[in-house]
Amino acid sequence: MKFPIDKFETRQTPFYYYDADLLDETLQTIKSQLQPGDHMHFAVKACTNPGVLAHVIRAGFGADCVSGGEIQVCLDAGFPADKIVFAGVGKSDWEILLALRADIFCFNVESIPELEVINQLAQREGRTARVAFRINPNVGAHTHDNITTGRAENKFGIAMEDMVEVIRLSRQLPNVECIGLHFHIGSQLLDMDDFATLSLRINELQEELDCYGIVLPHINVGGGLGIDYIEPDLHPMADFASYFATFRRYLRLRPGQQLHFELGRAIVAQCGSLITRVLYVKQGAVKKFVIVDAGMTELIRPALYDAHHCIQNLTNDEGDEIYDVVGPICESSDVFAKDLPLPHCSRGDLMAIRSAGAYGETMASQYNCRPLSTGVLSTDL
Ligand code: LLP
């Protein structure tokens, strides 16, 4: 990826930089692979930068939200309400009311008590809520333990054994309308077998529903497609072709049934980088540290998940040294990389921490009273 370094020089670091061309190329690649009756809801938890959202809206995608705050951000950004879905194990009353009043497309419901509350609140508002049931498919996915969501022991979703009962219950409740099933098995999945297994599980569940004469119009398979954190320039785009092909091959939809996706990371991760500046280079007792002005407050993924992000010195590409790249936060987990070979680093050098467009800016915190950093699109520089 080419970075406009001269334009970076005048900006306060750290900041997030989003390459609008790569974002658009990614959106168009996905769009070209959607078929009639398919819907893409961008998982906005990955990135709510307004500039990025504007491109997603322009591509015609909807939004997958997990909080009232996200719903409000999406409405303000201009997502049509009828393209918004709302998931989450713990929806507060005010969040449900906000979604009802906006008349969003669908609530992805995760428990019977939640269904009953949505029904009550919808009744109070004189509305009918469209709901899909998030079923926990008990599918293990090949990813970090903290980001698998579809195993039986996870807190997410309704047990498969309870699926028919909740659908029946919903039919007795006057202010909810059950329109589909929802699934999500985890994130950063690179093994297409996981999506094949999910598809086969959905087929089994649909066969069970056939026995009761139940056909629901919408199937939502969630998100989870992973990206190449190791070589972002080799694979600036996720493997969308294999991803969609897997569902086309294994998932058996009923006539007229519509297919929904909720990709987050695969849409925005590679177009975003965290741009930071070297503050100090320090020789410790056994290690050489590059101390940069971004920390776990800007990008928590390495500290939280041991996540790998490529780091590039944008100012200098000569020399070869081994560094630990660390932030300024008072936590020993505030480390971006250990024993990393890098060109020689000096105070003032600009660095890019790559593949940070997803779960970067949105997971930032103000720990140590640090100001939130801003995000900018290449076209706005
Ligand atoms: N749908 C649901 C119901 C989800 O829970 C998620 C992500 C997605 C869609 C989007 O998944 P994606 O396509 O982005 O993998 N903070 C972690 C990732 C947490 C993902 C949570 N759920 C990280 O930085 O890796």
Residues whose N, C-alpha, C, O or C-beta is under 5 A from the ligand:
A	BS01	LLP	A43 A46 A87 I147 H184 G186 S187 Q188 G222 G223 G224 L225 E262 L263 G264 R265 A266 R301 Y359
